[in-house]
């Protein structure tokens, strides 16, 4: 089975997130926005097909009923599945920055790039409201996360 195209991947994500919304727009739109930020992660990087797929699928296992088996049945290759699993936080007790350290230590370029694009998305489009203290804490966490992932990428 050939690797799904980006169009196929978007269709999978749309179907998986059917009916879900964030900030008044369909949840799958956020996946497109994150994917579009990949070139800005590190200027000059070559964004590859797997990077785009991982960015699109990065939260599908956590936020939908889709399973690893569903991704395999849809034809996504093992490295893409591994990146998506790596980005999924199944251990709710694991602090976010520790999770990003594990992603960085994995040396999975697509997962690291997708995580950085997700953090850029948070910077550009904001996160849930919570007052000035919460906003400051989110910004510190975002900066720390970007630094952890940049070190993982050798920057």
N, C-alpha and C positions, 0 to 999 in steps of 0.2 A: 504494500500500500504506500503510495507517495505521501510525503510530508504535507500536511495541510497548508494551503496558501494563507496569506494574511486575511484575505476575505473569508476563507473557511474558519479561521481562528476567531475572527470577529463574530461570525454567525454562531459559533459554539458559545462564546462568551455572552452574546445577547440572549441566547436560549437559556443558558445556565442562570443568568441574572433576571430572567423574565419577571416583570412586575416589581422588582426592587428599585427603590429610588434613594438618592442621597442629595441633600440640598435642593430638592425639587426637580432633579433631572434623573433620567434612568441611570442606574448604577453602572451599566456597561459603558456609558459615555466616559466615565472616569478612567476606565482601562485604556480607552483610545487616547485620552489626554496624557496619561502617563507614558504610553508608547511614543507619542509625538515628542516628548521631552528627552528621549534617549540621546539624540545628537548633542544636547546641551550638557549632558553629564560630564563629559570630558571633551572639550573641543578638539576635533581632529580624529576622534576614534572612528573606526569603521564599524557601523552598526550592522549586525548580521541578522539573518532571518530568525535564528534561535533567540536572539536578544528581544526582537519584537514579539515573538510568541510568548516568551517568559513574562515580559511586561504586560501583555494582554491578559494572560492567565494567572498572574501572580496571586490573586486572592480568591480564585474560583473554588479551591478546595475548602477554604475557611468560611466563605460567605454564601455558599450554595450547597445544593444536595449532590453536586458532581463529585465523583470519586476518582482515584488514580486509575482504576479500571476503565472508567468512562474516557479519560484522556488517552489511554492506550488504544481503546477501541476506535477512537476518532482518528488514530494514526499519528499522534504526536510522538516524536522520537524520545527514547530514554533520557538523553541529556536535557531536553526541555522538561520532561516530567520531573526529573531530579531537581532542576532549578525551581520549579513551582513548589515542590514538596519542601525544599530548603527554605523558601520564603514564607511558608505557612507556619504560623505559630500555634502548634497544637498543644504545647505546654503553657497553659495560661499563667503559671507561676514564674516563667522565665522573663526577667526584665528585658525590655525592648533593646537596650544597648547591648546586652549580652547576646541576644538573638542576632543582632547585626554583626557582632564579633564572630559568631559562629558562621554566618554567611561569608564574611571576609576571609576567615581561616579556611573555608572550603576551596578557595581559589576558583570558584565557579563564576566566570566573567559575566555570563548572562544574568545570573542571580544578583551579583553585585551591581551591575548597571541598572537592572530593573529596580532594585531597592533605592539606588540613588535617584532615579527618575521619580520614584514615588515621593521621596523627600523633597525634590524640586517642586513637585506638584503641590505638596503641602505649603511650600513657601509661596508659590505663585497664586494658588487658589484659596489658601487658608484652610484652617481646620475648624472643628466645631467650636462655637463660642464658649467662653468660660471666664471672662474677665481678664484684667491686665496681668494678674499673677500667673494664671493658666497660660496666657499667650506667651509670657516671658519664659516659662518653663518649657513650653512646646518649642520655642525658638532655640533655646539652649540644647534641648534634646536633638532637634534637627541638625544643628551645627555639629554636635558631637557625633551623631550618626554619620553625617557626611565625612567627617574626619576619619572615623573608623573604616568606612568603606574605601575612601581614597587611599589609606595606607594599605588596605588589602589589594588594591589595584596597583600598588607600587608608586604612588604619587606622593 
